[in-house]
Amino acid sequence: QVQLVESGGGLVQSGGSLGLSCAASGRTISVHAMAWFRQALGKEREFVAGINWNGDSTYYGDFVEGRFTIARDNARNSVFLQMNSLKPEDTAVYYCSRGKGSEIVSTSPGDYYDSWGQGTQVTVSS
């Protein structure tokens, strides 16, 4: 069983930046696709970004519009999300998740993602 722990959330002003980290332990994530989702209060969990096992392919939610970058370091068993030009509507709990396979084949937080972190709160003030 893999454990995922997110960090790096916090309070930032509109237009600011935050960098999130997801550290995995217990099992390697190096052969798995990884993704970030977010869930705002009262809303459904939505796909933010995903990356395939070796980092060659990345995917982003439409709302990202070039502001976020997902990356991974398999040697450190970690995944990262750099968020720039943050907006108040980016306020949410951000979750790291592991895909069952090596590629991103789903942007739905359903059965394809089998491990989740506890989440880290990101709050963007206007």
C-alpha positions in Angstrom: 0.0 0.0 0.0 1.3 3.4 -0.9 0.9 6.4 1.3 0.7 9.9 -0.3 1.3 13.0 1.7 0.7 16.4 0.2 2.3 19.6 1.4 2.8 23.2 0.3 -0.7 24.6 0.5 -1.5 27.8 2.2 -2.9 31.3 1.8 -1.8 33.4 -1.1 -3.0 36.6 -2.7 -4.6 36.6 -6.2 -1.8 36.5 -8.8 0.6 34.8 -6.4 2.2 31.4 -6.6 2.4 28.2 -4.6 4.3 24.9 -5.1 2.7 21.7 -3.9 4.5 18.5 -3.2 3.3 14.9 -2.9 5.7 12.5 -1.2 5.0 8.8 -1.6 6.1 6.1 0.8 5.5 2.4 1.2 5.6 1.6 -2.5 7.3 3.1 -5.5 5.2 5.4 -7.8 7.8 5.3 -10.5 5.8 3.0 -12.8 2.5 4.8 -12.2 0.8 7.8 -13.7 0.1 10.4 -11.1 -2.4 13.2 -10.9 -3.6 16.2 -8.9 -7.2 16.8 -8.3 -9.0 19.5 -6.3 -12.2 19.9 -4.5 -13.8 23.2 -3.6 -16.4 23.5 -0.9 -19.7 22.2 -2.2 -18.3 21.1 -5.5 -17.2 17.9 -7.1 -13.6 16.8 -7.2 -12.0 17.8 -10.5 -8.9 17.0 -12.4 -6.1 19.5 -12.2 -3.1 17.9 -13.8 -1.7 14.5 -14.6 1.7 13.1 -15.6 2.6 9.7 -17.1 5.1 7.4 -15.4 8.3 8.9 -16.9 7.1 12.5 -17.2 7.0 12.5 -21.0 3.3 13.3 -21.1 1.4 15.8 -19.1 -2.3 16.8 -19.1 -4.2 19.7 -17.6 -7.7 20.7 -16.8 -9.1 23.4 -19.2 -9.2 26.0 -16.4 -5.4 25.8 -15.9 -4.7 27.8 -19.1 -1.0 27.5 -18.8 -0.7 28.6 -15.2 0.2 25.3 -13.6 3.0 22.8 -14.2 3.1 19.2 -13.0 6.4 17.4 -12.6 7.8 14.3 -11.0 11.0 13.0 -9.5 10.9 9.2 -9.5 14.2 9.0 -7.6 12.5 10.9 -4.8 9.2 9.1 -5.2 7.6 12.5 -5.5 5.3 14.6 -7.6 5.0 18.4 -7.7 2.5 21.0 -8.8 3.7 24.5 -9.4 0.8 27.0 -9.5 1.3 30.5 -10.8 -1.1 33.4 -11.4 -3.5 32.0 -8.8 -7.1 33.1 -8.8 -9.7 33.1 -6.0 -11.5 30.4 -7.9 -8.5 28.1 -7.4 -9.3 27.9 -3.7 -9.8 24.2 -2.9 -8.3 21.2 -1.2 -5.7 19.7 -3.5 -5.2 16.0 -3.6 -2.5 13.8 -5.0 -3.5 10.5 -6.5 -1.9 7.5 -8.1 -3.1 5.9 -11.2 -3.4 2.1 -11.6 -1.4 2.2 -14.8 1.5 4.0 -16.3 -0.4 6.5 -18.5 -3.1 9.0 -17.8 -6.2 7.4 -19.3 -8.8 9.1 -17.1 -9.5 12.6 -15.8 -12.3 11.3 -13.6 -11.6 10.7 -9.9 -13.0 7.2 -10.2 -11.7 3.7 -10.2 -8.5 4.4 -12.2 -7.0 6.3 -9.2 -6.4 3.9 -6.4 -4.5 5.9 -3.8 -5.1 9.3 -2.5 -3.4 11.7 -0.1 -5.2 13.6 2.7 -5.2 16.8 0.8 -3.7 20.2 1.3 -5.7 23.4 1.5 -5.0 26.2 -1.0 -6.7 29.5 -0.4 -6.4 32.4 -2.8 -7.6 35.8 -1.5 -8.8 38.5 -3.8 
